[in-house]
Amino acid sequence: MNPTGFVDLAILTLTHPAQAARRLLDMRPGREILWLAFFLAVVLNGLVQLGIDHLIPVPNGESAPPPTPVFLGLVRSAGAMLLSVGAFLFVGRLLGGRATFDDILTLTIWLQYLQIAAMLITLVITIVLPFLMLMFLLATAIISLYVTLHFLNEAHQFGSLAKSFGVIVLSALIAVPFVLALTPGGPV
């Protein structure tokens, strides 16, 4: 796939996420490609996060939080992605879904690449027009939820966005305790 194909797929994902999910699932990349794409997403996510940590100005009178070691950030990112894939697969199957691990991994990786692009845009917006940052983050979260609902619906072949929403909610209930346990200085 060439760069134009990626842009077209990104636009399709935002405008018709169910159709984009079907196209992604029809690609059936090999396991090696999936894992390579997974680790590339983890590294790119880490680089963007590092940029955000170093380029976003700290408001006057507040101290900057200590930077997270890069390796720890990469491990957390990989763990969170794998945890979400596992939870989406497990809960979806409990609700009658038919997705495979590769299906969920494929869609999660693509969504991660789109979120990395959104984080880059957020970084630029925050530097140029900081007052728009919260609005852009909210819009990104809403669009991400919309796309994820359609992706899960297509992967599990539910035929119901309500079931997909149930997968997201139940997966969050499963994943949140693990994420909190892995977060140093967290409430657990």
TORKOL-4160 file (C-alpha; in steps of 0.2 Angstrom, whole numbers, padded with zeros to 4 digits, m for minus):
188
<pt num="1" X="0000" Y="0000" Z="0000"/>
<pt num="2" X="0007" Y="0017" Z="m0005"/>
<pt num="3" X="0005" Y="0033" Z="0006"/>
<pt num="4" X="m0010" Y="0039" Z="m0004"/>
<pt num="5" X="m0018" Y="0022" Z="0000"/>
<pt num="6" X="m0015" Y="0025" Z="0019"/>
<pt num="7" X="m0022" Y="0043" Z="0018"/>
<pt num="8" X="m0038" Y="0036" Z="0008"/>
<pt num="9" X="m0040" Y="0022" Z="0021"/>
<pt num="10" X="m0038" Y="0035" Z="0035"/>
<pt num="11" X="m0052" Y="0046" Z="0027"/>
<pt num="12" X="m0063" Y="0030" Z="0025"/>
<pt num="13" X="m0060" Y="0026" Z="0043"/>
<pt num="14" X="m0066" Y="0043" Z="0049"/>
<pt num="15" X="m0081" Y="0044" Z="0037"/>
<pt num="16" X="m0086" Y="0025" Z="0035"/>
<pt num="17" X="m0078" Y="0015" Z="0049"/>
<pt num="18" X="m0087" Y="m0001" Z="0046"/>
<pt num="19" X="m0082" Y="m0001" Z="0027"/>
<pt num="20" X="m0064" Y="0003" Z="0033"/>
<pt num="21" X="m0064" Y="m0011" Z="0045"/>
<pt num="22" X="m0070" Y="m0023" Z="0032"/>
<pt num="23" X="m0056" Y="m0017" Z="0020"/>
<pt num="24" X="m0043" Y="m0020" Z="0034"/>
<pt num="25" X="m0049" Y="m0037" Z="0039"/>
<pt num="26" X="m0049" Y="m0042" Z="0021"/>
<pt num="27" X="m0031" Y="m0038" Z="0020"/>
<pt num="28" X="m0026" Y="m0052" Z="0031"/>
<pt num="29" X="m0008" Y="m0047" Z="0034"/>
<pt num="30" X="0003" Y="m0061" Z="0040"/>
<pt num="31" X="0007" Y="m0063" Z="0059"/>
<pt num="32" X="0025" Y="m0056" Z="0056"/>
<pt num="33" X="0018" Y="m0040" Z="0048"/>
<pt num="34" X="0006" Y="m0038" Z="0062"/>
<pt num="35" X="0019" Y="m0039" Z="0075"/>
<pt num="36" X="0031" Y="m0028" Z="0066"/>
<pt num="37" X="0016" Y="m0015" Z="0064"/>
<pt num="38" X="0012" Y="m0017" Z="0083"/>
<pt num="39" X="0030" Y="m0013" Z="0088"/>
<pt num="40" X="0032" Y="0001" Z="0076"/>
<pt num="41" X="0016" Y="0008" Z="0083"/>
<pt num="42" X="0023" Y="0006" Z="0101"/>
<pt num="43" X="0039" Y="0015" Z="0096"/>
<pt num="44" X="0030" Y="0029" Z="0087"/>
<pt num="45" X="0018" Y="0032" Z="0101"/>
<pt num="46" X="0033" Y="0033" Z="0113"/>
<pt num="47" X="0041" Y="0046" Z="0102"/>
<pt num="48" X="0026" Y="0056" Z="0101"/>
<pt num="49" X="0023" Y="0055" Z="0119"/>
<pt num="50" X="0041" Y="0061" Z="0122"/>
<pt num="51" X="0038" Y="0075" Z="0111"/>
<pt num="52" X="0022" Y="0080" Z="0120"/>
<pt num="53" X="0032" Y="0079" Z="0137"/>
<pt num="54" X="0046" Y="0090" Z="0131"/>
<pt num="55" X="0037" Y="0103" Z="0119"/>
<pt num="56" X="0021" Y="0107" Z="0129"/>
<pt num="57" X="0024" Y="0122" Z="0140"/>
<pt num="58" X="0020" Y="0120" Z="0158"/>
<pt num="59" X="0009" Y="0134" Z="0165"/>
<pt num="60" X="0017" Y="0147" Z="0176"/>
<pt num="61" X="0018" Y="0142" Z="0194"/>
<pt num="62" X="0016" Y="0123" Z="0191"/>
<pt num="63" X="0031" Y="0111" Z="0191"/>
<pt num="64" X="0033" Y="0099" Z="0177"/>
<pt num="65" X="0030" Y="0081" Z="0181"/>
<pt num="66" X="0046" Y="0070" Z="0181"/>
<pt num="67" X="0048" Y="0062" Z="0164"/>
<pt num="68" X="0044" Y="0044" Z="0162"/>
<pt num="69" X="0059" Y="0033" Z="0157"/>
<pt num="70" X="0058" Y="0029" Z="0139"/>
<pt num="71" X="0059" Y="0010" Z="0141"/>
<pt num="72" X="0045" Y="0010" Z="0154"/>
<pt num="73" X="0034" Y="0021" Z="0143"/>
<pt num="74" X="0036" Y="0008" Z="0129"/>
<pt num="75" X="0032" Y="m0007" Z="0140"/>
<pt num="76" X="0017" Y="0002" Z="0146"/>
<pt num="77" X="0011" Y="0006" Z="0129"/>
<pt num="78" X="0014" Y="m0011" Z="0123"/>
<pt num="79" X="0005" Y="m0019" Z="0138"/>
<pt num="80" X="m0010" Y="m0007" Z="0136"/>
<pt num="81" X="m0012" Y="m0011" Z="0118"/>
<pt num="82" X="m0011" Y="m0030" Z="0121"/>
<pt num="83" X="m0022" Y="m0029" Z="0136"/>
<pt num="84" X="m0035" Y="m0020" Z="0126"/>
<pt num="85" X="m0034" Y="m0033" Z="0112"/>
<pt num="86" X="m0036" Y="m0047" Z="0124"/>
<pt num="87" X="m0051" Y="m0039" Z="0133"/>
<pt num="88" X="m0059" Y="m0034" Z="0116"/>
<pt num="89" X="m0057" Y="m0052" Z="0110"/>
<pt num="90" X="m0062" Y="m0061" Z="0127"/>
<pt num="91" X="m0077" Y="m0050" Z="0130"/>
<pt num="92" X="m0083" Y="m0050" Z="0112"/>
<pt num="93" X="m0082" Y="m0069" Z="0112"/>
<pt num="94" X="m0093" Y="m0069" Z="0128"/>
<pt num="95" X="m0106" Y="m0059" Z="0119"/>
<pt num="96" X="m0106" Y="m0071" Z="0104"/>
<pt num="97" X="m0093" Y="m0063" Z="0094"/>
<pt num="98" X="m0083" Y="m0072" Z="0081"/>
<pt num="99" X="m0067" Y="m0061" Z="0079"/>
<pt num="100" X="m0050" Y="m0069" Z="0080"/>
<pt num="101" X="m0035" Y="m0062" Z="0089"/>
<pt num="102" X="m0027" Y="m0057" Z="0072"/>
<pt num="103" X="m0043" Y="m0048" Z="0068"/>
<pt num="104" X="m0044" Y="m0037" Z="0084"/>
<pt num="105" X="m0025" Y="m0034" Z="0083"/>
<pt num="106" X="m0026" Y="m0028" Z="0065"/>
<pt num="107" X="m0040" Y="m0016" Z="0069"/>
<pt num="108" X="m0032" Y="m0010" Z="0085"/>
<pt num="109" X="m0015" Y="m0007" Z="0077"/>
<pt num="110" X="m0023" Y="0004" Z="0063"/>
<pt num="111" X="m0033" Y="0013" Z="0076"/>
<pt num="112" X="m0017" Y="0016" Z="0086"/>
<pt num="113" X="m0009" Y="0024" Z="0070"/>
<pt num="114" X="m0023" Y="0035" Z="0068"/>
<pt num="115" X="m0022" Y="0040" Z="0087"/>
<pt num="116" X="m0003" Y="0044" Z="0084"/>
<pt num="117" X="m0008" Y="0055" Z="0070"/>
<pt num="118" X="m0021" Y="0064" Z="0081"/>
<pt num="119" X="m0008" Y="0066" Z="0095"/>
<pt num="120" X="0004" Y="0074" Z="0082"/>
<pt num="121" X="m0010" Y="0086" Z="0077"/>
<pt num="122" X="m0014" Y="0089" Z="0095"/>
<pt num="123" X="0004" Y="0093" Z="0099"/>
<pt num="124" X="0005" Y="0106" Z="0084"/>
<pt num="125" X="m0012" Y="0114" Z="0090"/>
<pt num="126" X="m0006" Y="0115" Z="0108"/>
<pt num="127" X="0010" Y="0124" Z="0103"/>
<pt num="128" X="0001" Y="0136" Z="0090"/>
<pt num="129" X="m0016" Y="0138" Z="0098"/>
<pt num="130" X="m0016" Y="0131" Z="0116"/>
<pt num="131" X="m0034" Y="0136" Z="0120"/>
<pt num="132" X="m0040" Y="0123" Z="0107"/>
<pt num="133" X="m0031" Y="0108" Z="0114"/>
<pt num="134" X="m0045" Y="0102" Z="0126"/>
<pt num="135" X="m0058" Y="0104" Z="0112"/>
<pt num="136" X="m0047" Y="0094" Z="0100"/>
<pt num="137" X="m0044" Y="0080" Z="0113"/>
<pt num="138" X="m0063" Y="0079" Z="0116"/>
<pt num="139" X="m0066" Y="0078" Z="0098"/>
<pt num="140" X="m0053" Y="0064" Z="0096"/>
<pt num="141" X="m0060" Y="0054" Z="0110"/>
<pt num="142" X="m0077" Y="0055" Z="0103"/>
<pt num="143" X="m0072" Y="0050" Z="0085"/>
<pt num="144" X="m0061" Y="0036" Z="0092"/>
<pt num="145" X="m0076" Y="0029" Z="0102"/>
<pt num="146" X="m0086" Y="0030" Z="0086"/>
<pt num="147" X="m0073" Y="0021" Z="0075"/>
<pt num="148" X="m0070" Y="0008" Z="0089"/>
<pt num="149" X="m0088" Y="0004" Z="0090"/>
<pt num="150" X="m0089" Y="0000" Z="0071"/>
<pt num="151" X="m0072" Y="m0009" Z="0071"/>
<pt num="152" X="m0078" Y="m0021" Z="0085"/>
<pt num="153" X="m0095" Y="m0023" Z="0077"/>
<pt num="154" X="m0087" Y="m0029" Z="0060"/>
<pt num="155" X="m0073" Y="m0039" Z="0068"/>
<pt num="156" X="m0086" Y="m0049" Z="0079"/>
<pt num="157" X="m0099" Y="m0049" Z="0066"/>
<pt num="158" X="m0112" Y="m0043" Z="0079"/>
<pt num="159" X="m0124" Y="m0033" Z="0068"/>
<pt num="160" X="m0127" Y="m0022" Z="0083"/>
<pt num="161" X="m0117" Y="m0007" Z="0089"/>
<pt num="162" X="m0125" Y="m0009" Z="0106"/>
<pt num="163" X="m0116" Y="m0026" Z="0108"/>
<pt num="164" X="m0100" Y="m0017" Z="0103"/>
<pt num="165" X="m0103" Y="m0003" Z="0116"/>
<pt num="166" X="m0105" Y="m0017" Z="0129"/>
<pt num="167" X="m0088" Y="m0025" Z="0124"/>
<pt num="168" X="m0080" Y="m0008" Z="0127"/>
<pt num="169" X="m0088" Y="m0005" Z="0144"/>
<pt num="170" X="m0085" Y="m0023" Z="0150"/>
<pt num="171" X="m0067" Y="m0023" Z="0143"/>
<pt num="172" X="m0064" Y="m0006" Z="0152"/>
<pt num="173" X="m0070" Y="m0014" Z="0168"/>
<pt num="174" X="m0058" Y="m0029" Z="0166"/>
<pt num="175" X="m0043" Y="m0018" Z="0160"/>
<pt num="176" X="m0044" Y="m0003" Z="0172"/>
<pt num="177" X="m0038" Y="m0013" Z="0187"/>
<pt num="178" X="m0023" Y="m0020" Z="0178"/>
<pt num="179" X="m0018" Y="m0003" Z="0171"/>
<pt num="180" X="m0020" Y="0005" Z="0188"/>
<pt num="181" X="m0009" Y="m0009" Z="0196"/>
<pt num="182" X="0005" Y="m0006" Z="0183"/>
<pt num="183" X="0005" Y="0013" Z="0185"/>
<pt num="184" X="0018" Y="0018" Z="0198"/>
<pt num="185" X="0011" Y="0031" Z="0210"/>
<pt num="186" X="m0007" Y="0026" Z="0205"/>
<pt num="187" X="m0021" Y="0023" Z="0218"/>
<pt num="188" X="m0017" Y="0005" Z="0220"/>
